[in-house]
Amino acid sequence: MPRKRAPTSPKTKAEDEPKVRADALRPTIDLARLIHSQLVDGEIPRMRLPLRTKQNIAFQMREGVWRLGKATGTRSARKLDGALMLLRTFYLVDFINEMARDGKTSTLRELYYISEGWEEGKFHSEDESNLLVEDLEVLCSRLREDFRLHPEENGASIIGDITIRERNRKGAVKTINCREDVGDGGYALPSNVEKEKIEFVKAKAKFVIAIECGGMVDRLAENGFDEANDALLVHLKGQPARSTRRFLKRVNEELKLPVVVFTDGDPWSFRIFASVAYGAIKTAHISQYLATPGAEFLGVTASDIENYDLPSDRLSEVDIKALQAELSDPRFATAEWRSEIELMLKNGKKAEQQSLAKYGLNYVTDHYLPEKLKEMGVL
């Protein structure tokens, strides 16, 4: 919804602001009207929504992302559980529209505690409230950020020569270069990275390297890797937040910057890459907003552990089971991935990014990354 305009003339800052997707809340109102009309007609209230089960999620090979299938279910007030979920849904719709009217936002944690005032409609756990927010995303084909809801944590930190224009909570606009105008920690992505919040002004960076570990980001920044190679460093902070994945997709599509992912060499890090490139089962309903199918895995691979003679640890039983599961995961269906996973299983070894420090603090930026990036055609 548009922000309230300040009572000044002839033209205010607010009038210059872009509208925050004016239709974002319309589907929530349409949903409320549907249930109201059913009640007026004496019908038992109900609504249909796509099933978010593993059986109704498929990997679309052509698009390279997870997608919800066409199976749907009915949520009805015929049973007590269904009636309670409908009640919570419309408390949630009312809360979302109240925030929009007041220009407020809420964390998912705050939403859970807000529900304490909903009497019979209150949630019993935060997982319950989070799932209902995801249901609303599916029903309305919108992101939770459209509903002014966000998690406690923000997204990645960014270091590199990209200039953005950010609009803060009060509507003021600041232009920030993510190398020159930030401290050692870089520019911290907010939870909302949509165009009404962040605009790309210009970018001299030629590619993005998304990095799992903060220590490795610090190493690359301290060694001047971003400056020497026109790179944009993105700290994933482990399993990346939704705003991080959305940012990577935006810079890839809008700025045409290649994205490479640099993680530890273990099955869990492989899944970090997969969530960036192909999306995750949990967020299959919004893969089109979050996944970057063109992203490539840079390392650390099982082959790297052998070729660079890296210090390593033995795979645990849990690691082995995870790798075996990845052999049947469609996100790892290529011959290259199968070869790397089978090699890791055969050798029984995993390694961290920081193991490259075996050869000195400059080795990763002077040798490993340039060699790998040239092989990939990025440098």
Secondary structure as GFF3:
##gff-version 3
##sequence-region A 1 379
A	DSSP	alpha_helix	13	16	.	.	.	ID=ss1
A	DSSP	alpha_helix	26	40	.	.	.	ID=ss2
A	DSSP	beta_strand	46	50	.	.	.	ID=ss3
A	DSSP	three_ten_helix	54	56	.	.	.	ID=ss4
A	DSSP	beta_strand	57	60	.	.	.	ID=ss5
A	DSSP	beta_strand	65	68	.	.	.	ID=ss6
A	DSSP	beta_strand	72	76	.	.	.	ID=ss7
A	DSSP	alpha_helix	80	102	.	.	.	ID=ss8
A	DSSP	beta_strand	106	107	.	.	.	ID=ss9
A	DSSP	alpha_helix	108	114	.	.	.	ID=ss10
A	DSSP	three_ten_helix	115	117	.	.	.	ID=ss11
A	DSSP	three_ten_helix	119	121	.	.	.	ID=ss12
A	DSSP	alpha_helix	126	140	.	.	.	ID=ss13
A	DSSP	three_ten_helix	144	147	.	.	.	ID=ss14
A	DSSP	beta_strand	149	150	.	.	.	ID=ss15
A	DSSP	beta_strand	157	159	.	.	.	ID=ss16
A	DSSP	beta_strand	162	167	.	.	.	ID=ss17
A	DSSP	beta_strand	173	177	.	.	.	ID=ss18
A	DSSP	beta_strand	187	188	.	.	.	ID=ss19
A	DSSP	beta_strand	198	203	.	.	.	ID=ss20
A	DSSP	beta_strand	207	211	.	.	.	ID=ss21
A	DSSP	alpha_helix	214	222	.	.	.	ID=ss22
A	DSSP	alpha_helix	225	229	.	.	.	ID=ss23
A	DSSP	beta_strand	231	235	.	.	.	ID=ss24
A	DSSP	alpha_helix	242	254	.	.	.	ID=ss25
A	DSSP	beta_strand	259	262	.	.	.	ID=ss26
A	DSSP	alpha_helix	267	277	.	.	.	ID=ss27
A	DSSP	three_ten_helix	281	286	.	.	.	ID=ss28
A	DSSP	alpha_helix	287	290	.	.	.	ID=ss29
A	DSSP	beta_strand	296	299	.	.	.	ID=ss30
A	DSSP	alpha_helix	302	307	.	.	.	ID=ss31
A	DSSP	beta_strand	313	314	.	.	.	ID=ss32
A	DSSP	alpha_helix	317	326	.	.	.	ID=ss33
A	DSSP	three_ten_helix	330	332	.	.	.	ID=ss34
A	DSSP	alpha_helix	335	347	.	.	.	ID=ss35
A	DSSP	beta_strand	349	350	.	.	.	ID=ss36
A	DSSP	three_ten_helix	353	359	.	.	.	ID=ss37
A	DSSP	alpha_helix	363	363	.	.	.	ID=ss38
A	DSSP	pi_helix	364	368	.	.	.	ID=ss39
A	DSSP	alpha_helix	369	376	.	.	.	ID=ss40
###
